[in-house]
Amino acid sequence: MSDQFAIDAEVREDMGKGASRRLRRHADLVPAIIYGGNKEPQPLTLIRKDLEKALENEAFFSHVLTVNVAGKAEKAILKDLQRHPSRNAVMHADFLRVDDKVAIKVHVPVHFLNEKSCHGVKIEGGMIQHQETDIEVLCLPTDIPEYIEVDMLNVKAGEIVHLSDIALPKGVTSVALALGEDHDLAVASVIPPKGGSDADDEEDGAAEAGDAEENGED
């Protein structure tokens, strides 16, 4: 992971829902919290424009961040982000402290490759459907991939790409697959073109009629 992210925060003393509303409304700040790492949870405030600027980069969601809390740097990942249901504005951010020697669970975005040249799309006229846009993995903080690639080139119409079909980087394992084969989730699929099955039925019917004529059946 080549990009480095740092965000400044201040310790939040004024607690409660009313205090959080005042932060967002008057000071243009975002309430947050950092927790984990055998330390007490610490409520924080972040400058909204700085946080939203950082969120524009997809890598911010899957990188180890430096959270500067009142001048003290702490390593963490963005664990959760709450947005307003209609305005999509950030309402609260959760950061989890990390230790380079302790594996953590994190959601990593999926990048789909060769969608336009996918066999099921280009040759068979199908359409790609994404069942998942990220994958939850377990790994050391230093091994967190920026994204996971899923190559759609040779996927045919009617086929499904499962978690078990995806090659994960060394040191990275799927949280779902660790639970057993029943958790081998579908990540993407190619839907056959509409009418394809009807056309196949008509061809089968015509073939059956031809066979019946050859056999002298009425």
N, C-alpha and C positions, 0 to 999 in steps of 0.2 A: 504494500500500500504506500504509494509515493506521496499522496497528499497529506498534509498535516492540518488539523483543525484545532482552533483554540477559541474559547468563548469566555467572556468576562461575566462574573456574577457577583452579587452582593448578598450578604446574609440578611434574611428577612426576619424582622422582629415582630411586625404587626401581623397577627394570624387571623384566620376565620374567613368565611365567604365574603363578608362585607369588605374586609381589608383587601381581598383579592380583586373584588370589583373596583375598588378605588384605585388600585394599582393600574389596572387595565384602562380605566376611563380617564384618569387625570394625569398620570405620570407616563403613560404609554409604555408601561413595563409589563412583563409576563411573569406570573408566579411560577416557581419551579421547585424541585426537590432533588437532592442527591442522597443516595443511600447505599448500603452494602459495604463490603470490605471491612467487616468487624468494627464499624464505626456507627455512631448514632446518625439517624437521618437528619439532614440539615436543610431547612426551607431556604429558598433562594429567590432572588429577583433577577431577571434578565432584561436587557434593553431590547424591545420588540424588533426594531429595525435590524439590529445585529443578528438576532436569531433567525428572522425571516430571510435575511440575505444568505445565511449559512444553509438554510433549508432548501435553497434553490439548487444546491449541488447534491445530486443523488448519493454521492459517496459519503456525505455527512451522516447518513443513516446507518452505515455499516463500517465506520472507522472508529478507532479508539481516539477519543477527543481529550483535549486538555481543558479542563474547566478551572478557570482562575477564580477562586473564592476568596475574596478580600485579600488578594495578593499571594495566596497559597495555591499552587498548581496541584490538581488531582486528575488522575487518569480515569476516564469513564466512557460509557457508551450511552447513546440516546435510547432509552428503553421504551418510552411511551410518549405519545404526543396527542393532546386533546385539542380538537378544533371546534369552533362554533358551528352548529349544525347547518346554518343557512349562510353565514358570511364567510365560513372557512378560515376565519382568523384563529391564530393560535391562542388557546386559553390556558394551557398548562403544559409543562414539560417535565418528564422524569428522567433522571440520569442515574445509571448504576455504576458504582466504582468498580474498577477491575484490577486484577493482579495478573501480571504477565505469566505466572506459573499456574494459574487456576483457569480451567476450561469454563466457558460460559455459553449460554444459548442466545442466539441472535438471528433475526430475520434478515436474509440477504436477498436483494432484488434479482430477478431473472431477466436475462437478455436473450431474446429469441433471434437466432441467426437464420439467414437464407429463407425468409418467409415467402418472398416473391418468386423464388426459384424452387420452392418446395414441390416435390413430384405431385402430391395430391392436389396442389393448387394449379400449377402451370400446365401439367399434362392432363389431369382428370377434372379440372374445373371446380374443385372443392374450396372450402373456406376454413381457415385456421381459427380455432376457438381456444382462448387461454383460460384454463381452469385455475391456475395459480399465477400470481405476479411476483411472489417471493417464496423462499424456502427457509424454514427454520433449521439451523445447523448448530452443532456443538463443536467447539474448537477453542484453542488458546487465543487470547486477544490478539497476539501477533500474527495469527494465521487466518484471521477473518478475511474472506475474499471480498473485493469491492462489489463483485456481481458474479453470478453463475450463468454460464452460457448453455443454451439448449439449441442444438442444431436441428432445424426442421427440414433440411435438404431432401432426405430420402424417405420422409414420412408420406405414406400413401393415404388416399381417401379411405375413411373408416378406421384408420389406425389411431392409437392413443400412445402418447409418451408419458410413461410413469416415472416416479422418483427413481426407481431402480435402473432406469435407462440412462440416467444422467451421471456422468463421471465427475465426482467432486474432487477438489484439490487435496493433496496429501495433508493429513492431519485434520481433515474436516469430515464430519459424519452427519447424516440426516437424523434429526430427532425423531421424526415419524417412523422411518424404517427401523430404528432401534427397538420399536415397540412390536415389530413382527410384520409378516407378509400382509396381514389384513390392513395395514396402514400404508400400503404402497399407493399413494395418492396419484391421481391423474393430474399432470401438469399442463398438457396441451393435447389437442386432437385436431384431426382434419375431417370436417363434416362433408360428406358426399354432396354433389350438386343436387338441387331439388329436381325431382322427376327421374332421377337416375334409376331408382328402384322400379318405377312404373315401366320405364323403357325395358329394363331387364325382364320384367314379368311378361311384357308383350312379346319379346324375343323368345322367351321360354314357351309361351303359348303357341307361337307360330311354329316352333320346332316340334312341339307335341302334335299339332295338327298335321304337319308333314309326315311324321312317323305313322300317325293313324291312317293316312291315305295310302302309304306304302304297304301297310299291313292289311289293307282292305277293310278297315273298320268303318262303320257308318257314323 
